[in-house]
Amino acid sequence: MARIAVIGAGMGAMAAAARLAVAGHRVTVYERAATHGGGVGRMTRDGFAFDTGPGLLHLPAVYRDLFVKTGKESLEQSLGLVQVDPASAHVFADGTSVALPNASRAGVVQALDEAVGAGAGERWSELVNRARAVWDATRRPLLEEPLLADPEYLEALGHDPYPGLRKRGLFRRSTPPVLAAVAERELKDPRLAALLESHALAYGLDPRTAPASAAVLPYMEQTFGSWYVRGGMRGLADAVYERCRKRRVEFVFGAEVVAVAEKDGRAAGVELADGRVDEADTVVAGVSPGVLRRIAPAACGPAVRPGPP
């Protein structure tokens, strides 16, 4: 059994903590805020509650797998999920409006044809369907399999288990274009371009700099659907937190990690803002790359090898 320190109590960090605890490790989560959930927050006022993060859940299978692997109660037994319909409604600059049905490609084509004009739905569908290549290339390493801890394994294997995309379709150029350029070139309508860009913006991406592969976002939503968590998305954060507590994960709130302690070229614990240093065999950083560079600059280079995800 290893002592594992997890920095941050966001959704990814809590998911990692729950899985590590099930594997038999002693896990402590350090969160500088007063509560869990990270960007999946909630504001209450005058008896009303408002989500301050995302309003809908996409790819619920990711959380279904988490709950299956970390306890007896399934995701649906832990909270209420409702598939929303329509999935989204859009009003464009010229006053055109369209409501897109949930998880229905044929329905999306029909809705866009009726709102934007004949052929609009087909152009949209062709572009989104081509983004399946991105999904097929990234699904396994990002969502289904742990990252390889030993890069020498690839040499022994003799081939790359995650081959890159062939340079065709959206990726046929030596330098793949940005999403905004793809939208303008292939959708041929400012309203469809705005629709594609809106998916990137919803994830905090700038369409002018986001790669063409960001077209996978509408592909995922239209393929797997959009879901509402009864009572708000904060309920999902609460459910993951409770799953961690049931697995005996310890949470320390109001504990800002200012540095990752190092020993013999490896992460060896966390240093807190109050000067305390808590030792650990492994440190998992559930923080943004900017924060990681500040608290563990060596982890971004060869000096300290990050622990397993």
Steps between C-alpha positions, in 0.01 A plus 500: 500500500643834392437845640366712218445875507252640248520872429159649431145379555367553150309229317805334343698513821218346703451228239870414524482502880206257503670258262827511694319439829323196354841371396595496868695823536467759776390816320489857625358782287626856555268776377569871543127588481246429769315234303532236231399498134736751341321664208179308576386748760176633644381839620204533734299815559159570651415132508602437137799302375688561174769293331807714434662249267369278220125447485492169313686170513651347189656155481327364812669167424820641650329546837306175470832319471640693797209400723506137385872474576487672840193366679172312497267788416482593133497856371122490452456370856704793630321781315225566247590533130261628235572510128402849387311580181568721318869480576558870425340805346689764303417853386732642232596859432247536215212383720495140372427252778524122516442233764714189460356165616696279735708212363324500163719563197206484262309742721791745502524488120129570466505783756793675330346460154179659622671785685802579281404363160507184290837326513611668824430190707694276265806729502490508878454124525787424262744710701390366839506140380856541376596597853441138595862441398605721792273311736633162388860617548455656843235288671733226626795703634289780646196321639550126520859406574763622748791688353817297469730574792808358330580647156742214437195276475433644154842388379441149630154492346639583159218727393300795621172379655350842429596580141451855379232596252576470134533835329169499326164668543528765769869410538613482140733799530845492655373752755134430588288816476330658796132440566387844382667448162336159460161646588531777243641279224275197527170613650464798263249681717577738788220350707636146472849633568372671814332174604826306469697769680244509783597146602864604537405814692289295741815310598706817541679464165565780251387384152774717347769293672327168577606224258261352248480191720274701733223400260486186713301698759174523301561142381502376859192699598296390200612137530471443874245763593464768765380423851366708787577413860188542713562786738790633292845388400628569848323177593754309292788661689330412828452138388868461404604661830280260697642207307848614604394527863355149491837379372661676800668776304602781734431859394687803632329823396651846525837337436686669217791301362785739418760242401551132439770361725775309324735224613746304286352641183142403581196668646500428873216705645336841500592829665204706617462876526522482879848346472398146582643219286300180472696204370365269231628218286327640193348838415214534253446855372142567399579860411549706187835490319569857610458414865707184458788698349492731799484242777707227333721644226717189504197284413484679166853386421716190552588560866183354652291235333129558563319223680242277328168666406 
